[in-house]
């Protein structure tokens, strides 16, 4: 078994080949259940998902994520707030994308660190001004450690942005987002 950056290259190649052979293997459906607790506090449970042409049952326990707001936003700080989770999702996805693609190219990384800073104007959420309710700008700074040239670092950063699903969702509108109530 050959691993680069903690990625099993044989499994990575096998996954790529499986998707090329049978495109439906690439179709995934992820799910989250959420329940309001009190005030700004609510809890999400993540367990099952559909992928690789079958329902996944490998997770014995659900991941539990608490959402709340900091005190200044009327919460009790029982967890990160949803917009902070968005930064976490972006950081995790871009980092994983860079690491996997580096491994596929035979590029060994010794470390990847990043800092995210995002600007949000509460006027939109509060309905006080016609401004975007979400982030208006995000600044990201990466540090890539290893025997890499500056060109390789720039290429990995480009790849991270180009192939990250979360970056893609944040940089363009999701084509279909539907809500219903019962």
N, C-alpha and C positions, 0 to 999 in steps of 0.2 A: 504494500500500500504506500503510495507516494502522497505526502501532504505538503502543501505550501500555504503558509499563513493560517494553519489550522484547518484548511479545506482539503478534503479527500478528493484528489484529482480524478481518481477512477470513477467515483460516484458522480462527480461533476460532469465528466465526459459521458457517462451512462445516462444522466438526466438529459443532456443535450441531444444525444442520439435517440432517446425515447420520444422526445418532443418532435424531432424531425421525422421519425417513423410514423407517429400517431399524434397529429396536432391536438386532439382533444385532451391529451395528457396535460397540456398547459393550462387548462381551464380550472380555476379555483374559485370557491365561494367562501369568504370568511364571515364569521358571525360574532356579534356581541349582544349580550342581554344587559339592560341597564335598569336600575330601580332607584327612585328618589328616596332619600332618607330624611333630610330636614334642611331647610334653608337652601344653601348652595351645594350641600353635600349629597352626592349620589354615588352609586357603586356599579361598576361594570364587571361582568363575568365573561371570560373568554375561554372556550374549551374546544368545541367541535368545529370542524370545517370540512369542506369538500375539496378534494384535489387529487390529481393523478388518477382520475376516473373512478374514485371511490370516496365514501365517507371515511374520514380519518378518525380512528378510535385510540390513537397512541397516547393521548393525554389522560392520565388517571384522575387528575384534579384540575379544576379550572384555575386560570390566572384571575386574581381579584385586583381590580384597580379602583381606588377611591378617587373621586373628583370632588374638589371643594374650591373655595375662594379664600384668598388671604383676608385677614381681618379688615384691612382698609377697603375691601370690596364686599363687606358684610358677611364674610364666611368665618369659619372656625379653623381653617388650615388643616383639615383632615386628609388632604392630599393635594397634589398639583392641580391647578385648574386646567380646563380643557385646552386652552390655547398654549399652555406649557407642555401638555401632552403632545400637541402638534409639533412643537420644536423637538421633543424627544423622538417622535416618530420620524421626523425628517433627518435628525442626526443619525439615528440607528439605521435607517434605510440607505442613506448616502454612504455611510461608513461600510456597511455590509456589501453594498454594490461595488465599492472601490476595492475592498479586500478580495471578494470573489473574482472580479475581473483581473486583478493583479495576479492572483494565483493561476488563473487560466492562461495568463501570458508568461508564467514562470518568473514573475517579479516577487521577490521576497521582501516582506515588510517587517520591520522591527517594532513599529508602533504607529498608531494613528490616533491623533487627538484633534478635537475641534471645539470651537466656542461659537455659540449662536446668540445673536441679539436681535430682537424683533420689536418693531414699533407698532403700537395699536392705539387708536384714538377712541376713548370711551364715549365720545359724543354720538357715534354711530349706534352703539349698543343701547344707549339711553334714549335714542330717538330725538336728540337735541339738534343735530345737524345732519345734512345729507352728505355723509362721508362713509367710506367703506367701514363695515362693522368688524372686519377681520384685519389681519396684519396688512400694513401698507408697505413695509419694507423689512427685509431680513438681511442681516450681515453675518457672514460665516467666515471663519478663519480656521484653516486646517494646518496641522503640523504632521508631515509624513516623515517617518524615521526609517532609515535603511540605506543601503548602498544604491542611492537613486540620483540621477541627474535632475536638474531643474526641469528639463523637458519631460522626463518621465513623471515627475510630480504633477506638472501641468496636465499631462495626458490623463493621469489617474483622476484628477479633479474633474476634468471634462467628462470622462467616462462615468464617474459617480453621478454627475448631474444628468447626463444623457440617458442612463439606464435605470435610475432609481424610480420605482413606482410612486413613492410618496412625493418626490420632487416633481414628477410629472403631474400628479393630482393637484399640487399646490400652484404650479405655474400655468395651469389652464383649467378651465371649468370642467367639472365632471359632466359628461354628456347627458347622464340621466340620474337624477336624484329625486326620488318620489317619497311622499309621506302619506300615511293614512292614519285614521284614529278609530278606536272601537269603544 
